[in-house]
């Protein structure tokens, strides 16, 4: 829906008259400013914990894969040592 400039101006004027007496309650601007100031304080610990919540599952999977790999490597190493101990080497 596209309004012509005259229709838009008439509508804006009607809205201005209808809302002209609307005012914010006393202290509204101060409350908004205080809320903005509270949000503006840098909270690096909060930022770190929010980021960690996303990374902890990935780190847990990586740790589990690392343990599985280390266990498999140790078994392979033990099998290799046992096999080499059974060899009779003559010089």
matplotlib code that plots the C-alpha trace (Angstrom):
import matplotlib.pyplot as plt

x = [0.0, 1.5, 0.2, 0.4, 2.3, -0.9, -2.5, 0.7, 0.8, -2.9, -2.4, 0.7, -1.2, -4.1, -1.7, 0.1, -3.2, -4.3, -1.1, -0.2, -1.2, 0.7, 3.6, 6.0, 5.6, 8.0, 11.4, 11.1, 14.1, 16.2, 15.2, 16.0, 19.4, 20.2, 19.3, 21.5, 24.4, 24.0, 24.1, 27.1, 29.4, 31.8, 31.5, 34.3, 33.6, 30.0, 31.2, 33.6, 31.0, 28.6, 31.2, 32.3, 28.7, 29.0, 32.5, 32.2, 30.3, 32.9, 35.8, 34.1, 33.9, 37.5, 38.6, 36.7, 38.2, 41.6, 41.2, 40.0, 43.0, 45.4, 43.9, 44.2, 47.7, 48.8, 47.3, 49.1, 52.3, 51.9, 51.2, 54.3, 56.5, 55.1, 55.6, 59.2, 60.0, 59.0, 61.5, 64.7, 67.3, 70.7, 73.7]
y = [0.0, 3.3, 6.6, 9.7, 12.5, 14.3, 11.2, 10.6, 14.2, 14.0, 10.7, 12.0, 15.1, 13.0, 10.8, 13.9, 15.4, 12.0, 11.5, 15.0, 14.7, 11.4, 12.0, 9.6, 9.2, 11.1, 9.5, 7.5, 9.1, 8.6, 4.9, 4.3, 6.1, 4.0, 0.8, 1.7, 2.5, -0.8, -2.7, -0.6, -1.9, -4.4, -7.8, -9.9, -12.8, -12.9, -12.8, -15.6, -17.8, -17.2, -18.2, -21.2, -22.6, -23.0, -24.5, -26.9, -29.6, -29.4, -29.6, -32.6, -34.5, -33.6, -34.9, -38.1, -38.7, -37.9, -40.5, -43.1, -42.4, -42.6, -45.9, -47.3, -46.1, -47.6, -51.0, -50.9, -50.0, -52.8, -55.3, -54.1, -54.5, -58.0, -59.0, -57.8, -59.6, -62.9, -62.5, -64.3, -62.2, -63.7, -61.6]
z = [0.0, -1.1, 0.2, -1.8, -0.1, 0.7, 2.2, 4.3, 5.5, 6.5, 8.3, 10.1, 11.2, 12.5, 14.5, 15.9, 17.1, 18.5, 20.4, 21.2, 24.9, 25.4, 27.7, 29.5, 33.3, 35.5, 35.8, 32.6, 30.9, 34.1, 34.3, 30.7, 31.1, 34.2, 32.4, 29.4, 31.8, 33.5, 30.2, 29.0, 31.8, 30.2, 31.8, 30.4, 32.8, 31.7, 28.1, 28.8, 30.4, 27.5, 25.0, 27.1, 27.1, 23.3, 23.4, 26.3, 24.2, 21.5, 24.0, 25.7, 22.4, 21.5, 25.0, 24.5, 21.0, 22.5, 25.2, 22.7, 20.4, 23.3, 24.4, 20.9, 20.5, 23.8, 22.8, 19.5, 21.3, 23.7, 20.9, 19.0, 22.1, 22.8, 19.2, 19.2, 22.5, 20.9, 18.0, 18.3, 16.6, 15.9, 15.0]

ax = plt.figure().add_subplot(projection="3d")
ax.plot(x, y, z, "-o")
ax.set_aspect("equal")
plt.show()
